[in-house]
Amino acid sequence: MVKRAKAGKFLAALFVFCCVFHAAPKAAAAFRNVQTGTEAPVFKLTDLSGNEVSLDSFKGDNAVLVVFWATWSARSLDELRDVQKLVADYGPKGLKAVAVNVEHEHATDDDMRTIRDKAASLNLTYPVLLDKGLETYRNYGVVAVPSTGMLGAGNVLRFDFNGYPSSAFLDMKSQVEELLGMKPKETAVAAKADTSHKPTRTALLNYNLGRRLYAFGMPDKAEPKLKSAAAADPKWAAPNVLLGEVLLSRSRKDPGKVAEARKAFEAAVAAEEGNVVARTGLARVYWLSGQAADAEREADAALKGNAAYPPVLLLRASILARKGDLPGAEKRIREAIELNPRDPLSHALAGRAYEEAKDLVKAAAMYRKAWELNGEH
């Protein structure tokens, strides 16, 4: 019975994730559930010495880096090393940083030793926090490891990225200098951050409430709040992106919600053409509706905005597999899984892509890996 219940939960999670492949609002797509210009969700986690650290304690700081990392991710270690350089240079001027470890949902004693050893070898002077149960990881909707957010005053997300691309260090440095008032705001990177939409108070209040309700498993109550947020500020993409996710999550019982989700994503794209998750959401709606050509067009537009966004990479893999391009599909699968190799749903969705290609042996292997990883969760 336990195994049957566990299987049911996993299949239900897979269905929901397939429906909301695009994830929640984020133009730069490092997090599913947080968008630039909104306050980052609060967390209280313990550090390696057992001391509790709250994100609220950084609200008065003008520049705070939050890095989600794991020892099994080489890019994570590269980034932590570079963040330490930034802390050494800009810490005296006000930069703060925290590294949130997302090793496993249930870290073993061996995991803990590895985490401590890696942190010690890097000589990190900023807090290394343990996300036991991966609640913070899921609350933020981390799409890849590592994923990073730069917070400004009030813990408002100003800049983010996933996977630690080659340009990230210089971008982080530029953002730090701008947030600390060390450089003009007219620089290219800063101007990009400054042009993010500032939502109205009514829209922000309704959006935050809707986001919390959805996080607590109440999509039916979240839906009207998000609709109110979208109506209060049509130029803000975030409410419609999350609304699209909510509607798709409810489409299993009410297929008519798919058409509503399409309208929500279209409104989000109209408000913010470069929003990667809005484009991915629209692509997913087209895919579910059997409009493969439209799905491909939107997926390609999303990839132009962020070529390292796992949800759209896996959707693109399914599209390519259905067209018979297995090498192209496998390339996208490898790229997506490399960004988050311990995510069971990524492997399950890779299995679906292999099914599209009618390669049932590889599909079964991916599903088996997804099942094994889900057992850890």
C-alpha positions in Angstrom: 0.0 0.0 0.0 2.8 2.4 0.8 4.5 1.8 -2.5 1.1 2.2 -4.3 0.5 5.5 -2.5 4.0 6.7 -3.3 3.5 5.8 -7.0 0.2 7.7 -7.0 1.9 10.9 -5.6 4.7 10.7 -8.1 2.4 10.3 -11.0 0.2 13.1 -9.8 3.3 15.3 -9.5 4.4 14.3 -12.9 1.1 15.2 -14.4 1.0 18.6 -12.8 4.6 19.3 -13.8 3.9 18.3 -17.4 0.9 20.7 -17.4 2.9 23.5 -15.9 6.1 22.7 -17.6 6.8 26.4 -18.0 7.0 27.1 -14.3 6.0 30.2 -12.4 6.9 33.8 -13.1 10.5 34.8 -13.8 11.9 36.6 -16.8 15.4 35.5 -16.3 14.1 32.0 -15.2 16.3 31.0 -12.3 13.3 30.5 -10.0 9.8 29.3 -10.9 8.1 31.2 -8.1 9.9 34.5 -7.8 10.1 37.4 -10.3 12.4 40.4 -10.4 10.9 43.3 -8.7 9.2 41.2 -6.0 10.3 40.4 -2.5 12.1 37.1 -2.1 10.3 34.5 0.1 11.5 34.5 3.7 13.4 31.5 5.0 14.9 30.5 8.3 17.7 27.9 7.9 20.5 26.6 10.1 24.1 27.1 9.2 26.9 24.5 9.6 27.3 25.4 13.2 23.6 25.0 14.0 22.8 28.7 14.2 19.5 29.9 12.7 19.8 32.5 9.9 16.8 34.3 8.6 16.6 36.1 5.3 14.7 38.8 7.1 17.9 39.8 8.9 19.2 41.1 5.5 16.3 43.3 4.7 18.2 46.4 5.6 21.1 45.5 3.3 21.4 47.0 -0.2 23.1 44.0 -1.9 22.6 40.3 -0.9 23.6 37.3 -3.0 21.6 34.1 -2.4 23.2 31.0 -4.1 21.4 27.6 -4.2 24.2 25.0 -4.6 25.3 21.4 -4.1 28.6 19.6 -3.8 27.8 17.4 -6.7 27.6 20.4 -9.0 31.0 21.6 -10.3 29.5 24.9 -11.4 28.3 25.4 -7.9 31.8 25.2 -6.5 33.1 27.6 -9.1 30.4 30.1 -8.2 30.9 29.8 -4.5 34.6 30.5 -5.0 33.9 33.6 -7.1 31.2 34.8 -4.6 33.9 34.6 -1.9 36.1 36.9 -4.1 33.2 39.4 -4.3 32.6 39.2 -0.6 36.3 39.9 0.1 36.3 42.9 -2.2 32.8 44.4 -1.5 31.9 43.0 1.9 33.4 46.0 3.7 31.2 48.2 1.5 28.0 46.3 2.4 27.8 43.2 0.2 26.3 40.1 2.0 26.0 36.6 0.7 24.4 33.3 1.8 24.9 29.8 0.2 21.9 27.5 0.6 22.9 23.9 0.2 20.3 21.7 -1.6 22.4 18.4 -1.6 19.5 16.0 -0.9 16.2 16.1 0.7 17.4 13.9 3.5 21.2 14.6 3.9 23.1 11.7 5.3 26.1 11.9 7.7 28.4 11.4 4.7 26.6 14.2 2.9 27.1 16.5 5.8 30.8 15.7 6.0 31.1 16.4 2.2 29.3 19.8 2.6 31.5 20.8 5.5 34.7 19.7 3.7 33.8 21.6 0.5 32.9 24.8 2.4 36.1 24.6 4.4 38.3 24.0 1.3 36.8 27.1 -0.3 37.5 29.2 2.9 34.0 30.7 2.7 33.4 33.6 5.1 29.7 33.9 4.4 27.0 31.6 5.9 26.4 28.1 4.4 22.8 27.1 5.2 21.2 23.7 5.1 17.9 23.4 3.3 16.7 20.2 5.1 13.7 18.8 3.3 14.4 21.1 0.4 11.4 23.3 1.4 13.1 26.6 0.5 14.3 25.0 -2.8 10.7 24.2 -3.7 9.3 27.4 -2.4 11.6 29.4 -4.7 11.1 27.0 -7.5 14.8 26.5 -8.2 15.1 25.3 -11.8 18.9 24.5 -11.9 21.8 24.0 -9.6 23.4 26.4 -9.0 20.8 29.2 -9.2 21.4 32.7 -7.9 19.5 35.7 -6.9 20.8 39.2 -6.2 18.6 41.0 -3.7 18.4 44.7 -3.1 17.0 46.7 -0.2 14.0 45.0 1.3 15.1 41.6 -0.1 13.6 42.6 -3.5 15.0 40.4 -6.3 16.9 42.6 -8.7 18.9 40.1 -10.8 19.2 36.3 -11.2 20.6 33.5 -13.3 20.9 29.8 -13.4 23.7 27.4 -14.1 26.5 29.9 -13.6 27.2 30.9 -17.2 30.6 32.4 -18.1 29.3 35.9 -18.1 27.8 35.6 -14.6 30.8 36.8 -12.6 31.1 40.2 -14.4 27.3 40.6 -14.2 27.3 39.9 -10.5 30.1 42.4 -9.9 28.3 45.0 -12.0 25.1 44.5 -10.1 26.9 44.6 -6.7 28.6 47.9 -7.6 25.3 49.4 -8.8 23.3 48.3 -5.7 26.0 49.6 -3.4 25.9 53.0 -5.2 29.5 52.6 -6.6 28.6 53.2 -10.2 26.1 55.1 -12.4 22.8 53.4 -13.1 23.1 54.1 -16.8 25.4 51.1 -17.4 24.0 48.4 -19.7 23.5 45.7 -17.1 22.1 48.1 -14.5 19.8 49.7 -17.0 18.4 46.2 -17.7 17.7 45.7 -14.0 16.2 49.1 -13.5 13.7 48.8 -16.3 11.9 45.9 -14.6 8.2 46.8 -14.1 7.3 48.3 -10.7 3.8 46.8 -9.9 1.0 48.8 -8.3 0.4 48.1 -4.6 -2.9 46.5 -5.2 -1.5 44.1 -7.8 1.5 43.3 -5.6 -0.7 42.5 -2.5 -3.0 40.2 -4.5 -0.1 38.5 -6.3 1.7 37.7 -3.1 -1.5 36.4 -1.5 -2.2 34.3 -4.6 1.3 32.9 -4.6 1.1 31.9 -1.0 -2.3 30.2 -1.5 -0.9 28.3 -4.4 2.2 27.3 -2.5 -0.1 25.9 0.3 -2.0 23.7 -2.2 -5.0 25.9 -2.7 -5.1 26.7 -6.4 -8.9 27.3 -6.4 -8.4 30.1 -3.8 -5.3 31.4 -5.6 -7.0 31.9 -8.9 -9.3 34.9 -8.0 -6.4 36.7 -6.2 -4.2 36.4 -9.3 -6.9 37.5 -11.6 -7.4 40.6 -9.3 -3.6 41.2 -9.5 -3.6 40.9 -13.3 -6.6 43.3 -13.6 -5.0 45.8 -11.2 -1.8 46.0 -13.3 -2.1 44.7 -16.9 1.5 45.8 -17.6 2.9 43.4 -15.0 3.5 39.9 -16.4 4.0 38.0 -13.1 0.3 37.6 -12.1 -0.7 36.2 -15.5 2.2 33.8 -15.6 1.4 32.3 -12.3 -2.3 32.4 -13.1 -1.5 30.4 -16.2 0.2 27.8 -14.1 -2.7 27.7 -11.6 -5.2 27.2 -14.5 -3.1 24.4 -16.0 -2.8 22.7 -12.7 -6.6 22.7 -12.5 -7.2 21.6 -16.1 -7.0 17.9 -15.2 -10.5 18.2 -13.7 -11.7 21.1 -15.9 -10.2 20.9 -19.4 -11.7 24.3 -20.2 -9.0 25.8 -18.0 -6.5 25.2 -20.8 -8.1 27.9 -22.9 -8.1 30.3 -20.0 -4.4 29.5 -19.4 -3.6 30.4 -23.0 -5.2 33.8 -22.5 -3.2 34.4 -19.3 0.1 33.5 -20.9 -0.7 35.6 -24.0 -1.4 38.6 -21.7 1.9 37.9 -19.9 3.8 37.9 -23.2 2.1 41.1 -24.3 3.2 42.7 -21.0 6.7 41.4 -21.2 7.8 40.1 -24.6 11.1 38.7 -23.3 9.6 36.8 -20.3 11.0 33.3 -20.8 8.5 31.5 -18.6 5.6 33.2 -20.1 6.8 32.1 -23.6 7.4 28.6 -22.3 4.0 28.5 -20.7 2.4 29.5 -24.0 4.4 26.9 -25.8 3.2 24.3 -23.3 -0.4 25.3 -23.9 0.0 24.9 -27.6 1.7 21.5 -27.1 -1.1 20.3 -24.9 -3.7 21.5 -27.5 -2.0 19.7 -30.4 -0.6 22.8 -32.1 2.9 21.6 -32.5 4.1 24.3 -34.9 3.0 27.1 -32.6 4.5 25.2 -29.6 7.8 25.0 -31.5 7.7 28.7 -32.4 7.2 29.8 -28.7 9.7 27.3 -27.4 12.4 28.7 -29.7 11.5 32.3 -28.7 11.9 31.2 -25.0 15.3 29.6 -25.8 16.5 32.8 -27.3 15.7 34.5 -24.0 17.4 31.9 -21.9 19.2 28.9 -23.5 19.7 27.3 -20.1 16.2 27.0 -18.9 15.5 23.3 -18.2 11.7 23.3 -18.7 11.9 24.7 -22.2 14.9 22.5 -23.1 12.8 19.4 -22.2 9.8 20.7 -24.1 12.0 21.3 -27.1 13.3 17.8 -26.7 9.8 16.4 -27.0 9.1 18.5 -30.1 12.3 17.3 -31.8 11.7 13.7 -30.8 8.2 13.8 -32.4 9.7 15.1 -35.6 12.2 12.2 -35.6 15.3 14.2 -34.7 16.5 12.0 -31.8 20.1 13.4 -31.8 18.7 16.9 -31.4 16.3 15.7 -28.7 19.0 14.0 -26.8 21.2 17.1 -26.9 18.4 19.1 -25.2 17.9 16.3 -22.6 21.6 16.2 -21.7 21.7 20.0 -21.3 18.6 20.1 -19.1 19.6 17.2 -16.9 23.2 18.6 -16.5 21.6 21.7 -15.0 19.7 19.7 -12.4 20.8 16.1 -12.4 19.0 15.0 -9.3 15.5 16.3 -10.3 13.2 13.3 -10.8 10.7 15.2 -12.9 13.3 16.2 -15.4 14.2 12.6 -15.9 10.5 11.6 -16.1 9.9 14.3 -18.8 13.0 13.1 -20.6 11.4 9.7 -20.6 8.3 11.3 -22.3 10.6 12.8 -24.9 12.1 9.3 -25.6 8.5 8.0 -25.9 7.8 10.5 -28.6 10.8 9.1 -30.4 9.5 5.6 -29.8 12.8 4.6 -28.1 11.1 2.7 -25.3 14.4 1.3 -23.9 15.8 4.8 -23.2 12.4 6.0 -22.0 12.2 3.2 -19.5 15.8 4.0 -18.3 14.8 7.6 -17.7 11.6 6.7 -15.9 13.6 4.2 -13.7 16.0 7.0 -12.8 13.2 9.3 -12.1 11.7 6.7 -9.8 15.0 6.2 -8.0 15.5 9.9 -7.5 11.9 10.3 -6.3 12.7 7.7 -3.6 15.3 10.1 -2.2 12.7 12.8 -2.1 
